[in-house]
Amino acid sequence: MKQLIKNEAIRNSLIFIGKTAFYFCIILLLIYLYHYKNIQGGTFIYNEF
């Protein structure tokens, strides 16, 4: 495994895949939170106050 990480092309590929997965999760989270902007969209914790 250490030899794979020492290979610069593979290391850069793993970094790219890791960053892509991280930003994809952030986008999914933002879409999920945007769902609560709509009045008919789900019950948000502060809607009852």
Backbone torsions as a table, in degrees:
resi	resn	phi	psi	omega
1	MET	NA	-37.6	-178.6
2	LYS	-65.8	-32.4	178.9
3	GLN	-69.6	-32.9	176.9
4	LEU	-65.6	-40.4	-179.0
5	ILE	-70.4	-29.5	178.4
6	LYS	-70.4	-25.4	177.9
7	ASN	-70.7	119.9	-173.1
8	GLU	-64.4	-39.2	-178.8
9	ALA	-65.4	-42.5	179.4
10	ILE	-69.6	-39.8	178.8
11	ARG	-61.2	-44.4	178.7
12	ASN	-65.1	-36.2	177.1
13	SER	-64.8	-43.1	179.3
14	LEU	-65.5	-38.5	176.6
15	ILE	-63.7	-43.4	178.9
16	PHE	-62.2	-45.4	179.9
17	ILE	-65.1	-40.2	178.4
18	GLY	-64.1	-44.6	178.4
19	LYS	-66.5	-38.8	178.7
20	THR	-62.5	-44.4	178.7
21	ALA	-64.5	-40.0	179.6
22	PHE	-63.0	-48.0	-179.6
23	TYR	-69.8	-30.7	175.5
24	PHE	-64.2	-40.8	177.3
25	CYS	-64.6	-38.6	177.8
26	ILE	-64.2	-42.6	179.1
27	ILE	-63.4	-42.2	177.2
28	LEU	-61.9	-40.3	177.9
29	LEU	-63.5	-42.7	179.4
30	LEU	-66.3	-38.5	176.4
31	ILE	-64.5	-41.4	178.5
32	TYR	-61.9	-43.9	179.3
33	LEU	-70.2	-32.6	178.4
34	TYR	-64.9	-25.2	178.5
35	HIS	-59.0	-31.4	-177.9
36	TYR	-79.4	-7.6	179.1
37	LYS	-67.6	-33.9	-179.4
38	ASN	-74.0	143.4	-179.5
39	ILE	-64.4	-39.3	-178.9
40	GLN	-81.6	-4.1	-174.3
41	GLY	-89.1	95.5	170.6
42	GLY	62.9	168.6	176.9
43	THR	-102.5	120.4	178.5
44	PHE	-94.6	156.7	-172.4
45	ILE	-62.3	-30.2	-176.6
46	TYR	-96.9	4.1	179.5
47	ASN	-68.2	-23.0	-175.2
48	GLU	-84.6	-11.3	-177.8
49	PHE	-87.6	NA	NA
